[in-house]
Amino acid sequence: MSRRTSILVVEDEEIIRTTLGEFLAGEGFDVHTVSGVSAAIGKVREQDFDIAICDVQLPDGDGIELLRRLLQYNTSTMVLVITAYATVENAVDAFKAGAFDFIVKPVIFEELRTKLKRLLDYRQLHMENQAMRRELERRPDFDQIVGSSRPLQELMETIRKIAVTNSNVLLVGETGTGKELFARAIHAAGPRSAGKFLAVNCGTRPVELLESQLFGATAGMAQGVSSSLPGIFRHAGDGTVFLDEVALLPLGTQSELLRAIEYQEIMPVGGSETVRVNARIIASTTRDLIREVAEGRFQEDLFYRLDGVKIRIPPLRERLDDIPELVEFFVSKYARAMGRRVTGATGETVRLLMSAQWKGNVRQLDNAIERAVMMCEGTHIEPGDLPPELLGLGPTLPDTDDLRSAIRHYEKLHISRVLRQWPDKREAARRLKLGLSSLYRKIEDLGIEL
């Protein structure tokens, strides 16, 4: 059963308010009636309305100002203004404030029915256009995640399980691992995929600007803000807010974020009333939040709120098997964008890329291939086309067709990396899926220095 269109009637004259309510209910609408500004604000804080019908003259405030406040709470609400005097000035003021149309007292129900039909037709068309635009602009985010290595497959399986819930998520990983890309994938595969995905960097300075971006601000209350701002949390609606580098949030801002998570409400900068929000939160960090809590830079309560569903994004050095596919993806992307006839990379180039340290992870590889496509004079990227600082980052794989030699060299690189990450031999052997004695034999046979 489809949801009935909801209408809020704000009218101080009881007989008009009652007859309007009865007429609209008889037309099949879900109607709520109030007599003034404060009661109307209370209603819109409790629920969203599709349509609001507001009198201009109200006992506790101005109807035009109420119209502006209603649209701050819900930008999709369509407003009809009731006025006793149909002047050009009234009409201009109403339209400037965001009204769809106005009605002159005494209200003629047939005229109201016609205006409501036109409003609903416009609203339906507007919603369809918005949906089509979102569909056209939406990227197939899972298709942007390239690779088939076991670490990536395990990560994607975890993401698919978590994405279908409404839980807030914390993504942890080094710089350049693609945390925002995985956040978009979670959003796209989740129940809020039709909504917006809005990202903000938590390291934004000054703090007033960051808080106005997050929570909104009244005019003149934040640096660079000359008019009221809704803020990302409200603008996202039922969508997703991505907080990049959440560990950089100032402690005061952390308290406001904690309120948004615990109570689903925020306080705009310079505001005096809280606003309800319903966005899903996905946060990311490159820092050890436990250490940040211990050193007093991150609130413990907020840490536990975010840490409930935590996903670790592996660095590129843990998914080296994905490098050939990533190279192919980036070459295709930049060759198409630049109009170049580059179709791939030589075997020597790929071996060099697979032996690099990749401190900047996938982002560094992305930048390296972009530069290489620009420098390439043939159809395949050569080692000399790569950034100079990349050359020599690690021992290159042997330029040979001898499979045994190549496997032996790669085996040494791989075991050395695991041992650096997991110095405990038993744990390293478990992760390598080797017996402890077999690991010791390989260390000796391959000449691995511990």
N, C-alpha and C positions, 0 to 999 in steps of 0.2 A: 504494500500500500504506500503510495507516494505521500510525502509530507505536505500538509496544507500550508499555503502561503500565510505568513504571520504578519500582522499589522498592529502597530502601536498608535493609538489615538491619544493626542495630548490636547485637551480642550477643557477650559475652566468652567464653561457654562454647562450645568448638569444636564439640562434637557437636550442640548445639542450632542453632548458626549454620549448620552444614553441612546438616543435615536441613531446616531452614527454606529455605535456598537451593535445595536440590534440589526440594522440594515446590513452591515458588513458580515456579521455572523450568518445572516440569512443567505448571503451570497457565497457562503462556503469558506470564509476566511477564518483563521485562528486569530481572534481579536483580543487585545488587552487595552484597557482604557485607564488613563490617569488624568489628574487635574492640573498639574504644574511641572515646572522644570525639575525640581529635586526628585519628584516621584518618577519622572521619565528617566533621569540619569540612573536611579536605582534599578529600574527595569532593564535598561540596556546593559548594565553591569552583570545582570543575572543571565540574560540570553540575547541572542542576535535576532533582529527583526528584518524581514525582507522589505517592508514598507513602513514609513512613519508619516502620519497625518498630523501636522502641528498648527495650532493657532499662533498668530503673531503676537497678540497681546495676552500675556499670562500673568497671574498675580505675583509670582515670585521670580520673574525674569523675562527676558526678551526671546521671542520665538525664533528669530533669525540666529541669535547666538546659540540657542539650543540646537538648531539645525547643524551648526558647525561642530558642536560637541558630539552630536549623534554620529556624524560622519567620521570623527576621530576614533570613536569606539568601533565602528564598522563601516568601512568605505564602500561596501556593496549595498548598503541600505539606500533605497530610493525614497525621497521625501516629497510630499505634497504639502504646500503651505495654505492654511485657511486665513483669509483676511476679510475684514468688513469693508475695506476701501480698496477698490481695484485701481490703484494709481500706477503710473509708470515707475515712480520711485520705488514703490513696494515690490513691483515685479523685478526690477533691476537688482535690488538688494537681495531678494530671494534667490535669483539665478546666480548671482555672484557667490552666495554662500553655498551653492551646490544643490538647490532645489530642482526637481524635475519639472514641476508645474505648480500652479496655485489655483485655489478654489475661492470664489467669492460667497460670503454669507448673504442671504440664507442659502444653505447648501441644497442644491437640486440633485436628488439622488440619481436621476438619469444622466446628468452631466458627470457626476462622480463616477458612475459605472463606466462611462465612455473613457474618462481620463485614466481610470485604473486599468482598463483593457489595453489602452495604448501604452501605459507604463509597463505592464506585464509583458506585452509583445516586445517592447524595446529591451527590457531586462533579459528576456530569453535569448534574443538575438545577440545581446552583448555577452552573455555567458557562453553562448556557442562560439562566438568569435574568439573569446579569451581561451576557451578550451582548444580551439583549432590552432591558435598561436602557440600555446604551450606545447602542443603535439609537434608542430613544425620546428620549434626551437629546441625541443628536448633531444639531447644526445643519447644514443644507446650506450650508457656509461659502462655496462659490463663489457661491451665490445672494445672499449678503450683500455681495458686491463689485459695486457698482452703477456702470454707465457703459458707454459704447460708443465713447469717444474713441480715436483711434489710439494715443496713449501707453499707455492702459490695455490695449488689445488686445495690443500688443506685450509688455507686462509679463505678461499672463496666458499668452501663448504660451510665454514663458520659464519661468514657474512650472510649467506643465504638463510641460515637458521635464525640469525638475529634480526635480519632486515624485516621479516614479516611481523615482528612485534612492534609495539610503540615505545619500547624501552629507550632511554637515553644511552648513548654509547661513548666510550673513551677510546680513541685511537692513539697508540703510542708507537714511536718509531723515530729513526734518525731523519735529519733534514734531507729532503729530496726523494723520499721513498714513495711519495704519491698519496699522502694521507687524505688530501681533499678529493682525489679521484675515487678512493675507496669510500669516502663519506657520501659522494654523489651516487655511487653504486648502491649503498645501503638505502638511501632515499628513494632511488628509482625502483628498487625491488620491494619497497615497503608499502604499507597501507596509505601513506601520505604522498604517493608518487604524483598525484594530480595537483598537489599544492606546490608552493614555491620552495626553492632551495636557496637560502641566502647565507653568504659567508662574510665573516668579519675577522680581521686580524686583531687579536687581543693586545698586541704591543703598540697599538695606535696611541699617539700622544698629541696634544695634552689629554689628560684624563677626562676633562669635561666633554671634549669632542667624542671620545670613545663611548662615554655613558650616554650621550645624546644619540649616537648611532645605534646603541643597543636598546635603550629604554625610551627613546623619544625625548623631546624637550619642548617647553613652551617658548614662545617668541622672546628672543633677547636673553635667554637664561644660559646659553652656552656660546662659547667663542665661535664666531662664524655662522651662528644660527639667527637669521633675521625674521623667520616665520616658524610657526609650530611644525615640529617634525614628529611623525608617528613612531619612528624607531623600528629597528629590524624585527624585534620580537612581535610587534603588532602587525607590521607589514607582512610577515611570513604567514600570519593566520594559522591555519591547521597544517602548514608545511613543516620545513626543517630549517633550523638555524645551526650553522657550522661555526664553532668557535675555534679558530686556528690559534695555536700556541696559548692555550688557556692558562698555563702557568705564569704568563706575563701579566695577568690581570692584577691591578692594585688590590690591596686587601679590602678597601671600602667597596670597590666594584664587585669583589667576590661575594660580599654580603648580599648585594642586590641580586646577583645571579642565584645565590642559594634560595632567596625568596621566590624567584621565578620558578625554580625547580620544585620547591616544597609546597608552595601555595598557589602556583600558577598565576601570579600577579606581579606587576612591576609598578614602580613609581617613576613617572617621567621627570626629567631634570626640571626643577622649578615648579613641579606640579604639587597639588595638595590632596589628590585622590588617586588611589591605586587603580590599575587597569588590568583586567583579566587577559591572560594570554594562554595559548594552547599549542605552541610549536614544540616539535620534537627537537631535542638538543643532541648534537654530535660534537664532541670536543676532541681536540688533538693536542699533543705535546711531544716535545723532544727531550723533556727533562724528567728526572726521577722525582715524581710527586711526593713519594714517601720522604725523601730527603728534604724537599721543599717544605713539607709540613714540619719536620723535625727542626728545621732552621727558622721556622716562624714566618716563612714567606707565602705559605698557602694554608687556608683554613682547613682544619681537620674534618669538620662536618661536610664541607663542600667536596673534599677528597673522597669521602665514603659515598656521597651521592653520585659522583661521577665514576668511581672505580668499580661499581657493581657489574657492569658489562664492559669488559676491557678487551681490546683486540690489539695484538702486537703485529705491526707491519714489518716483515723481514727486510733487512737491507739487501742491496743488490748482490753483495758478495755471498749471501746465503742462497741465492737463486741464479747462479751463474749459467745454468742450463737455459735460462730464459733470454740470455743476451742475443743469440742468433735471431730469435723471433722479434725481439725489440728493435734490433738493427734494421731488419726488414720493414717493420712498421714505420719507424722514423724516416728511413730512406724514402719510402713511398709518400709519406706525409709531406716532407720538405721538397722532394723533387716535383710533386704536383703543385705545391704552393709557389715554387720559384720558376716553374716551367723548364726544369732541367731534365736531361735524358739519362739520369742516373738510375740504375735499376737494382743495385745491390752493392755488396762489399766483397773484396777478395778473401780467400780463405786465410791468408796471412793476417789480414786486417782483423777478421773475426777472432782469430786466435790471440792476437794482441789485446783486443778488447776483453776477452775472457780472462786474461791474466792480470788485468789492471786492478787496483785496489778499490776504486770507486767510492771515495770518501763522500762524494756528493750524490751517490746513488743514481736512481733512474733519471733525475733531473740533469745530472752531470752528463750522462750518456746521451740524453736528448740534445743538450747543447753541443756535445761533441759531434753528433751526426749532422746537426744543422750546419755547423761550420764546415764539416767535411763535404757535404753536398754542394756548398758554395764553392769550395776549392777544387772539387773533382773536375778534371778535364776529359775524362772518359766516361764509360758507362758503369764502372765499378770503383768504389772508394779504395784507394791505396793507403798504406800506413802513413805516407807523407802528407795525406790530406787531413789527417787528424790533428787536433791542437798539439803544439809542441810540448806543452806541460804534461800531456797524457802519455807521451812516449817514455818508456823506461819506468813507469810507475810500478811495474812488477816484472818478474821473469817471464818472457814470452814463451808460449808453447812452441815446441820444435816445429820448424817449417819442413815437415816431412810427410810422406804418405804412409810411412811405417806405422800401422795402427798400434802395435805393441809399444813402440817408443812413445807415441802420443799419449796413450792411456797411462803408461807409467809416470810420465811427467805430470799429467793432470792429477793422477792419484796422489802424488807427492804434494801438489798444491792444495788439494782438497783436504787431505788428512792434516796438513800443517795448519790450515785455517781452522778446522774443528778443534785442534789441540790448543790453539791460541784462545779460542772462545771458551773452551771447557778444559782447563788444565788438569782436572781430575781424570786420570786415565780410565777409570771404570765408567764414568759418565760419558767420556768421549767415545769409548768402545761401544757403549749402548746406543749412542746416537748414530754411529757409523754402522751399526748392526754387525759388529765383529766381536769375536771372543777376545778377552783381554790378552791372552797369549798371542793371538793372531795380530793384534794391534802392535805389540812389542816387536814381533818379527818384521812387520812392515816398516816400523820406525828404523830398525837397524838396516833392513834391506834397501830402503829408499834413501838412507842417509839423512833423515830428518833431524834437524837440530832443535832441541827442546829449550 
